[in-house]
């Protein structure tokens, strides 16, 4: 049996005792300390940077030497997944992961009018029992509320006292045929809509009386400690002791942290929250419910369940009353989930009409195509590059991230929240590659062109940003942050998977590019991408820019609709039966289309590289890098 050792994390100020054979990353997982771990602790991403504060760090492993510079090694920087704990170890998290995000604020419709609510309230004055009327308390209630068929044991225990204390004058709260609560007074009723994403969880607090979103909040899904993608997390349920429970708790903890903020603002909110609608991809919903998702990762890719379920919210570890019900929307397949269904509902994909595409671009990319009365859907494993993972200086869209890039006679960058760049988020990566393609700095295959083979007209400022690296050319965006050949390859894999999925759906529907009426980009990430960059790199088909529009967090909006409206909830159930899923891994043309889509299309590059879009955020021109100065650049 391993001895327990104490480890401390800074700046979080957390301490935890763990077995002596643990890594620092495993200790962080138990302590709830957010350390970026794209690969889930396999030593492949180099993101989980920590600093050993003891002054006597362990010798770097072979994996660490691949990612760390000599200066970082001297300064005690190591990878959390490679560093073994020891008694009294103190570590500093180098790139602290921020807990909050903006996804929760991106529903345009704040008030949903003219709907029939799903939570019913009835104020009833009952006749008290008498010698001539010896009806039971329950039958007395159900005779006045004939739609009521059931109640929990908890409410049954309370009813006798409540009835007599209130002189048989009570307000009853119903959900479907179940009596949830009985109160002597009247109160505001609340519901929650939760979009449990692979990277981000967004929670919306809704007033069920006014049908208004009164608070929203987003935070990172704490499961990211176990890997950036669903496959890494499914593997963690197999390979880690008690892995399934750890992942379930991580997701519940992320949601509970948001709920505590809501409850601190509105003291009566907790006890008067009656219904929760949860959407997410199939793996996220399985993991949140504590259901083994192994079948999702093994042929023939079968979920444990696919229909909608209603259960007590408290069973999932959420800090909510026993009467609160939690409902999941149906899953479409093993990799197209309730989030895609909710998004399709929000943008009315069930309404007949011309061909329309809906894309949710991220670690898991979902594509939905509607044409007349038929709807098709597929899912692609785009990988983490589009959200800042698997990229040398990749990061999420947080303060310090380069979010937009323009290249003309020099490089201009936009940085979120500050003038000091720390890394590159997905939108910045897309812009940088699109702009480099437009200036002839990248060839059709994705290779960064050597400075001696560039087309005419490239300025000296741009040429000086090119530098040979150990695995191909590098292109410096500023003196510290550069793109590598590997970064571009990761983007090509992501865009190739998404584009192949789009083409296969369009072929199944008999739809040509010119037939598309619009392409909708769902999610916070999609809302911040430039359509011209998406088209220039070939992720989207070459449509006029005005046909591409962001639709915000459509999955969250669909969850709110199903929380509030019986009609929209029934629409969602019908829509789930209408959607035809195409399994890309089994499609005969996917591999060929994927390989073809990895390449860049020259005609799109020429068409869309023209006048750069204005930069948002804090724009700055980055200092050119002189070849003689590169050895003095701060190593990363």
C-alpha positions in Angstrom: 0.0 0.0 0.0 1.4 3.4 -1.0 2.1 6.1 1.7 0.1 9.3 1.6 2.1 12.5 0.9 1.0 16.1 1.1 1.1 18.4 -2.0 0.3 22.1 -2.2 -1.0 24.1 -5.2 -0.4 27.8 -5.8 -1.9 30.3 -6.5 -5.1 28.3 -5.6 -3.8 27.7 -2.0 -5.1 24.1 -2.0 -3.5 21.2 -0.2 -4.2 17.5 -0.6 -2.8 14.2 0.6 -2.5 11.5 -2.1 -0.8 8.2 -2.6 3.0 8.5 -3.3 2.8 6.9 -6.7 0.4 9.7 -8.0 1.5 12.3 -10.5 0.9 16.0 -9.8 -1.9 15.9 -12.5 -3.7 13.1 -10.7 -3.4 15.1 -7.4 -4.9 18.1 -9.2 -7.8 16.0 -10.4 -8.7 15.1 -6.9 -8.1 18.6 -5.5 -10.2 20.2 -8.3 -7.3 22.4 -9.4 -7.7 23.3 -13.0 -4.6 22.4 -15.0 -4.8 22.3 -18.8 -4.5 18.8 -20.0 -5.5 18.3 -23.6 -4.2 14.7 -23.8 -5.5 13.7 -20.5 -2.2 13.0 -18.9 -0.5 11.0 -21.6 2.5 13.4 -22.0 1.6 14.2 -25.6 0.4 17.8 -25.5 2.9 19.6 -23.3 0.1 21.9 -21.9 0.1 20.9 -18.2 2.9 23.2 -17.1 3.8 23.6 -13.4 6.7 25.1 -11.5 8.3 23.1 -8.8 8.8 25.6 -5.9 11.0 23.3 -3.9 14.2 24.3 -5.7 15.0 20.7 -6.3 12.8 19.5 -9.2 13.0 16.0 -10.5 15.1 15.4 -13.6 13.0 16.0 -16.8 11.6 12.9 -18.5 12.1 12.2 -22.2 8.6 13.5 -22.8 9.3 16.7 -20.9 12.5 17.4 -22.9 10.3 17.4 -26.1 8.2 20.3 -24.9 10.4 22.3 -22.4 13.2 24.7 -23.4 16.5 24.5 -21.5 15.6 27.8 -19.7 12.3 26.3 -18.5 14.0 23.2 -17.2 16.5 25.4 -15.3 13.6 27.4 -13.8 11.9 24.2 -12.5 9.1 24.1 -15.1 7.8 20.6 -15.6 4.7 18.8 -16.9 2.2 17.9 -14.2 1.5 14.5 -15.9 5.2 13.6 -15.7 6.0 14.8 -12.2 5.6 12.4 -9.3 4.4 13.8 -6.0 6.6 13.7 -2.9 6.1 14.8 0.7 5.7 18.6 1.1 5.9 19.3 -2.7 4.7 22.8 -3.6 3.9 23.6 -7.2 2.7 26.6 -9.0 0.3 26.2 -11.9 2.0 28.1 -14.7 -1.0 28.7 -17.0 -3.9 28.9 -14.6 -7.2 27.9 -16.4 -9.9 30.5 -15.9 -13.2 29.2 -14.6 -15.6 31.5 -16.3 -16.6 32.1 -19.9 -19.1 34.1 -22.0 -21.1 31.2 -23.5 -23.9 31.6 -20.9 -24.7 35.2 -22.2 -25.2 34.4 -25.8 -29.0 33.7 -26.1 -30.5 36.6 -28.0 -34.1 35.9 -26.9 -34.2 36.8 -23.2 -38.0 36.6 -22.9 -40.1 33.8 -24.5 -43.7 34.9 -25.0 -47.0 33.2 -25.8 -46.2 29.7 -24.5 -47.9 27.2 -22.4 -45.6 26.6 -19.4 -44.6 23.1 -18.2 -44.7 23.9 -14.5 -48.3 24.5 -13.4 -49.4 26.3 -10.2 -52.8 26.0 -8.7 -54.2 27.9 -5.7 -57.0 25.7 -4.3 -59.2 26.1 -1.3 -60.3 22.7 -0.3 -63.3 21.7 1.9 -62.0 20.4 5.2 -62.9 16.9 6.3 -66.0 16.3 8.4 -68.2 13.6 9.8 -69.9 13.4 6.5 -66.8 13.9 4.3 -64.1 11.4 5.3 -62.2 11.6 2.1 -58.4 11.1 2.4 -56.1 14.0 2.1 -54.6 12.7 -1.1 -58.0 12.0 -2.7 -59.2 15.4 -1.6 -56.3 17.0 -3.5 -56.6 14.9 -6.6 -60.4 15.5 -6.9 -59.6 19.2 -7.1 -56.6 18.6 -9.4 -57.6 15.6 -11.5 -54.4 15.8 -13.6 -52.4 14.8 -10.5 -51.5 11.1 -10.4 -48.4 10.9 -8.2 -46.2 12.5 -5.6 -43.0 11.7 -3.8 -43.0 10.2 -0.3 -41.5 13.5 1.0 -44.4 15.6 -0.1 -46.9 13.0 1.1 -45.4 13.3 4.6 -45.8 17.1 4.5 -49.3 17.3 3.2 -51.3 16.6 6.4 -49.6 19.3 8.4 -49.6 21.9 5.5 -53.3 21.4 4.9 -54.4 21.9 8.5 -52.0 24.7 9.2 -53.3 26.6 6.1 -57.0 25.8 6.8 -56.9 23.7 3.6 -56.0 26.7 1.4 -52.7 25.8 -0.5 -50.8 26.6 -3.6 -49.8 23.4 -5.5 -47.0 23.1 -8.0 -47.3 20.4 -10.7 -45.0 18.9 -13.3 -46.8 16.7 -15.8 -48.9 14.4 -13.6 -46.8 14.8 -10.4 -47.4 17.0 -7.4 -44.0 18.6 -6.7 -44.7 21.0 -3.8 -47.5 22.4 -1.7 -47.2 25.9 0.0 -49.4 28.0 2.2 -48.2 31.2 0.4 -47.1 32.0 -3.2 -43.6 32.3 -4.5 -41.6 32.8 -7.7 -40.9 29.6 -9.5 -37.5 28.9 -11.2 -36.1 26.5 -13.7 -32.6 25.8 -15.0 -31.4 25.1 -18.6 -27.9 23.5 -18.8 -25.8 23.1 -21.9 -23.1 20.7 -20.8 -20.4 21.1 -23.4 -17.1 19.2 -23.7 -15.2 22.4 -22.9 -17.7 24.7 -21.4 -20.9 24.3 -19.3 -23.5 27.1 -19.6 -26.3 27.5 -17.1 -29.4 29.7 -17.5 -31.7 30.6 -14.6 -35.2 31.2 -15.8 -38.2 32.8 -14.1 -41.0 30.4 -14.9 -43.7 33.0 -14.3 -42.4 35.7 -16.5 -40.6 33.3 -19.0 -37.5 35.4 -18.7 -33.8 34.4 -18.4 -32.8 36.3 -15.2 -29.2 35.1 -14.9 -26.7 33.2 -17.0 -23.2 31.9 -16.3 -20.6 29.8 -18.0 -17.6 27.9 -16.7 -15.1 25.3 -17.9 -16.3 21.7 -17.7 -14.0 20.4 -14.9 -13.8 17.1 -16.8 -11.1 18.8 -18.9 -8.6 17.7 -16.3 -9.1 14.2 -17.7 -8.6 15.3 -21.4 -9.9 17.7 -24.0 -12.0 15.2 -26.0 -14.6 12.7 -25.2 -12.4 9.7 -26.1 -9.8 10.7 -23.5 -12.5 11.0 -20.9 -14.0 7.6 -21.8 -10.6 6.1 -21.5 -10.2 7.7 -18.1 -13.3 5.8 -16.9 -11.5 2.6 -17.8 -8.0 3.4 -16.7 -8.4 5.4 -13.6 -9.5 4.0 -10.3 -13.1 5.1 -9.7 -12.8 7.0 -13.0 -16.5 7.1 -13.8 -17.4 8.6 -10.5 -14.5 11.2 -10.8 -15.8 12.4 -14.1 -19.4 12.5 -12.9 -18.4 14.6 -9.9 -16.2 16.9 -12.0 -19.2 17.9 -14.2 -21.5 18.2 -11.2 -19.0 20.4 -9.4 -18.7 22.8 -12.3 -22.5 23.2 -12.4 -22.9 23.4 -8.6 -20.3 26.3 -8.5 -22.5 28.2 -10.9 -25.7 27.4 -8.9 -24.1 28.7 -5.7 -23.6 32.1 -7.4 -27.3 32.1 -8.5 -28.5 31.1 -5.0 -26.3 33.8 -3.4 -28.1 36.4 -5.5 -31.6 35.1 -4.9 -32.1 33.5 -1.5 -35.4 31.8 -2.4 -34.1 30.4 -5.7 -32.8 27.0 -4.5 -36.0 25.8 -2.8 -38.2 27.1 -5.6 -36.3 25.6 -8.5 -38.6 22.9 -9.9 -37.3 21.7 -13.3 -33.9 21.4 -15.0 -33.4 20.7 -18.7 -29.9 19.2 -19.6 -28.5 19.0 -23.1 -25.1 17.9 -24.2 -23.4 15.4 -26.5 -24.0 11.7 -25.7 -20.7 11.2 -23.9 -21.3 14.2 -21.7 -24.8 13.1 -20.7 -23.7 9.6 -20.0 -20.8 10.8 -17.8 -23.0 13.3 -16.0 -25.5 10.7 -15.1 -22.7 8.3 -14.0 -23.6 5.8 -16.8 -20.7 4.0 -18.3 -20.1 5.4 -21.8 -17.9 2.6 -23.1 -20.3 1.6 -25.9 -19.9 5.0 -27.5 -16.2 4.3 -28.2 -16.5 0.7 -29.4 -18.0 -0.6 -32.6 -20.9 -0.6 -33.4 -21.1 2.6 -31.2 -24.2 2.1 -29.1 -25.4 4.4 -26.3 -26.8 3.0 -23.2 -30.0 5.0 -23.8 -31.2 7.5 -26.4 -34.7 8.6 -25.3 -35.5 11.5 -23.0 -35.3 10.7 -19.2 -36.7 12.4 -16.2 -35.2 11.9 -12.8 -34.6 13.6 -9.5 -31.9 16.3 -9.9 -30.4 15.5 -6.5 -29.5 12.0 -7.8 -26.9 13.5 -10.1 -25.1 15.3 -7.3 -26.6 18.7 -8.0 -27.3 20.9 -4.9 -31.0 21.1 -5.5 -34.1 20.2 -3.5 -35.4 16.6 -3.6 -38.5 17.7 -5.5 -36.5 19.2 -8.4 -36.8 17.2 -11.6 -34.1 16.9 -14.2 -34.9 16.0 -17.7 -32.5 15.1 -20.6 -33.6 15.6 -24.2 -33.2 12.6 -26.6 -29.9 11.6 -28.2 -29.7 11.2 -32.0 -26.9 8.7 -32.1 -23.7 7.8 -30.2 -22.1 11.1 -31.2 -24.9 13.4 -32.1 -26.6 14.4 -28.9 -29.3 16.5 -27.2 -27.3 19.7 -27.8 -27.5 19.3 -31.5 -31.2 18.5 -31.2 -31.8 21.6 -29.1 -29.8 23.8 -31.6 -31.9 22.4 -34.5 -35.0 23.2 -32.6 -33.9 26.8 -31.9 -33.3 27.6 -35.6 -36.5 25.7 -36.8 -34.8 23.0 -38.8 -38.1 21.1 -38.6 -39.7 23.8 -40.8 -39.8 22.8 -44.5 -37.8 25.0 -46.8 -34.6 25.4 -48.9 -31.4 23.6 -47.8 -29.9 25.0 -44.6 -26.8 23.9 -42.8 -26.2 24.2 -39.0 -22.6 23.7 -37.7 -21.4 23.5 -34.1 -17.6 23.8 -34.6 -15.4 22.6 -31.7 -13.6 19.6 -30.3 -16.6 17.6 -31.5 -18.1 19.1 -34.6 -21.7 18.5 -35.4 -23.4 19.2 -38.7 -27.1 19.2 -39.4 -28.7 19.7 -42.8 -32.4 20.4 -43.4 -34.1 20.3 -46.8 -37.9 20.3 -47.1 -39.2 17.7 -44.7 -35.9 15.7 -44.2 -33.1 16.4 -41.8 -29.7 14.7 -41.7 -27.0 14.9 -39.1 -23.4 13.7 -38.5 -20.6 14.2 -36.0 -16.9 14.7 -36.7 -14.0 14.3 -34.4 -12.4 17.7 -35.2 -9.9 17.5 -32.4 -8.9 20.3 -29.9 -7.0 22.6 -32.3 -10.0 24.8 -33.0 -10.3 25.5 -29.3 -6.6 26.1 -28.7 -5.5 22.6 -27.9 -2.8 20.6 -29.7 -1.2 23.9 -30.9 2.2 25.0 -29.7 1.0 28.3 -28.2 -2.7 27.4 -28.3 -5.0 28.5 -25.5 -8.7 29.2 -25.0 -10.4 32.5 -25.7 -9.2 34.1 -22.5 -7.4 37.4 -21.7 -4.1 37.3 -23.4 -5.2 35.2 -26.4 -4.5 36.4 -29.9 -8.1 36.3 -31.3 -7.6 37.9 -34.8 -4.7 38.3 -37.2 -4.3 40.5 -40.3 -1.3 40.2 -42.6 -0.4 42.9 -45.2 3.0 44.6 -45.2 3.3 43.4 -41.6 1.4 41.4 -39.0 -1.4 43.0 -36.9 -2.9 41.0 -34.1 -5.9 41.5 -31.8 -5.5 40.4 -28.2 -8.4 39.7 -25.8 -8.5 42.0 -22.8 -4.8 43.1 -22.8 -1.9 44.3 -24.9 0.3 41.4 -23.7 -0.2 38.2 -25.8 0.1 34.9 -24.0 -1.0 32.5 -26.8 -3.3 31.9 -29.7 -7.0 30.9 -29.5 -9.0 29.1 -32.2 -10.2 32.2 -34.0 -6.7 33.6 -34.1 -5.3 30.4 -35.5 -8.0 30.4 -38.3 -7.3 34.0 -39.2 -3.5 33.5 -39.1 -3.6 30.5 -41.5 -6.2 32.1 -43.8 -4.1 35.3 -44.0 -0.9 33.3 -44.6 -2.6 31.4 -47.4 -3.8 34.6 -49.0 -0.3 36.0 -49.0 1.3 32.9 -50.4 3.1 32.0 -47.2 1.5 28.5 -47.1 1.1 26.2 -50.1 -1.9 24.0 -51.1 -0.6 21.1 -49.0 -0.2 23.2 -45.9 3.5 23.5 -46.0 5.0 26.9 -44.8 7.0 28.2 -47.7 10.7 28.8 -47.2 11.7 32.5 -47.4 13.7 31.9 -50.6 10.6 30.5 -52.5 8.0 33.2 -51.6 6.0 34.9 -54.3 6.9 38.5 -55.3 5.6 41.4 -53.3 6.2 39.9 -49.8 7.6 42.7 -47.6 10.8 42.3 -45.7 8.9 42.6 -42.4 7.0 39.4 -43.3 10.1 37.6 -44.6 11.9 38.2 -41.3 9.1 36.4 -39.4 9.9 33.2 -41.1 12.5 31.0 -39.4 13.5 27.3 -39.7 12.5 25.1 -36.8 13.4 21.5 -35.9 10.3 20.3 -37.7 9.7 22.8 -40.5 9.3 26.5 -40.9 8.0 28.7 -38.1 6.1 32.0 -38.6 6.3 34.5 -35.8 3.2 36.5 -34.9 5.2 38.4 -32.3 8.7 37.9 -30.8 7.5 35.1 -28.5 4.5 33.4 -30.3 4.8 31.6 -33.6 3.0 29.1 -35.7 4.6 25.7 -36.5 4.1 23.3 -39.3 2.5 21.0 -36.8 0.0 23.7 -35.8 -1.1 24.0 -39.4 -1.4 20.3 -39.8 -3.7 20.1 -36.7 -5.9 22.8 -38.2 -6.0 20.9 -41.5 -7.1 17.7 -39.8 -9.9 19.6 -38.0 -11.1 21.4 -41.1 -10.8 18.3 -43.2 -13.1 16.3 -40.9 -15.7 19.1 -40.7 -15.7 19.7 -44.5 -15.9 16.0 -45.3 -18.9 15.7 -43.0 -20.6 18.7 -44.7 -20.0 17.2 -48.2 -21.3 13.8 -47.3 -24.6 15.2 -45.8 -25.0 17.4 -48.9 -24.5 14.4 -51.2 -27.1 12.4 -49.2 -29.6 15.2 -49.6 -28.8 15.8 -53.2 -27.8 19.4 -52.4 -25.2 21.5 -54.3 -23.3 24.4 -52.8 -25.4 26.9 -54.9 -28.6 25.4 -53.4 -27.7 26.4 -49.8 -29.8 29.2 -48.4 -27.7 29.7 -45.3 -25.0 28.3 -43.1 -25.6 28.8 -39.4 -22.7 28.7 -36.9 -23.8 27.7 -33.4 -22.0 28.2 -30.1 -19.7 30.9 -28.6 -16.8 29.7 -30.8 -18.8 29.9 -34.0 -20.0 33.4 -33.1 -16.4 34.7 -33.1 -15.1 33.2 -36.4 -14.8 35.2 -39.5 -16.8 33.6 -42.4 -14.1 34.7 -44.9 -11.5 32.8 -42.9 -13.6 29.7 -42.6 -14.3 29.7 -46.3 -10.7 30.6 -47.3 -9.2 27.6 -45.5 -12.0 25.4 -46.9 -13.8 24.4 -43.7 -17.0 25.8 -45.1 -18.2 25.4 -48.8 -17.6 28.5 -51.0 -20.9 30.4 -50.4 -21.4 34.2 -50.5 -20.4 35.6 -47.1 -23.9 37.0 -46.4 -25.2 33.4 -46.3 -23.1 32.6 -43.2 -24.5 33.8 -39.8 -23.8 33.1 -36.2 -26.8 31.9 -34.1 -25.2 32.1 -30.6 -25.6 29.3 -28.1 -28.5 27.7 -30.0 -28.2 24.5 -27.9 -28.7 26.6 -24.7 -31.6 28.5 -26.3 -33.3 25.1 -27.2 -32.9 23.9 -23.7 -34.6 27.1 -22.4 -37.5 26.6 -24.9 -38.0 23.0 -23.7 -37.8 24.2 -20.1 -40.6 26.7 -20.6 -42.8 25.4 -23.3 -44.8 22.1 -23.5 -45.3 22.8 -27.2 -41.5 23.2 -27.9 -40.7 20.2 -25.7 -43.1 18.0 -27.8 -41.5 19.5 -31.0 -38.1 18.4 -29.7 -39.3 14.8 -29.2 -40.8 14.7 -32.7 -37.6 16.3 -34.2 -35.5 13.6 -32.6 -37.5 11.0 -34.6 -37.1 13.0 -37.8 -33.4 13.3 -37.9 -31.5 10.8 -40.0 -28.0 10.1 -38.6 -25.1 9.3 -40.9 -22.2 7.5 -39.3 -19.1 8.9 -41.0 -16.7 6.3 -39.8 -18.7 3.7 -41.7 -19.3 5.8 -44.8 -17.5 4.5 -47.9 -16.4 7.9 -49.1 -15.4 9.5 -45.8 -11.7 8.7 -45.9 -11.2 9.8 -49.5 -13.2 13.1 -48.9 -11.3 13.7 -45.6 -7.9 13.4 -47.3 -9.0 15.7 -50.1 -10.5 18.2 -47.7 -7.2 18.5 -45.8 -5.7 20.3 -48.7 -6.2 24.0 -49.2 -8.2 25.2 -52.3 -6.2 27.8 -54.3 -9.3 29.5 -55.8 -10.8 30.1 -52.4 -7.5 31.5 -51.1 -7.4 34.0 -54.0 -11.0 35.0 -53.6 -11.1 35.6 -49.8 -7.7 36.9 -48.8 -8.5 40.4 -50.1 -9.2 43.3 -47.8 -8.6 42.3 -44.2 -11.5 42.6 -41.8 -11.2 45.2 -39.0 -9.7 43.8 -35.9 -11.8 43.6 -32.7 -10.4 43.8 -29.1 -7.0 45.4 -28.5 -5.2 45.6 -31.9 -1.5 46.0 -32.0 1.2 45.7 -34.7 3.7 43.1 -33.6 7.4 43.7 -33.7 9.1 41.9 -36.6 11.6 39.3 -35.5 15.1 39.8 -36.9 16.9 36.5 -37.5 19.8 37.6 -35.3 17.4 38.2 -32.4 15.7 34.9 -32.4 18.2 33.3 -30.0 17.4 36.0 -27.5 13.6 35.4 -27.6 12.1 34.3 -24.2 11.8 30.5 -24.6 8.5 28.8 -24.1 
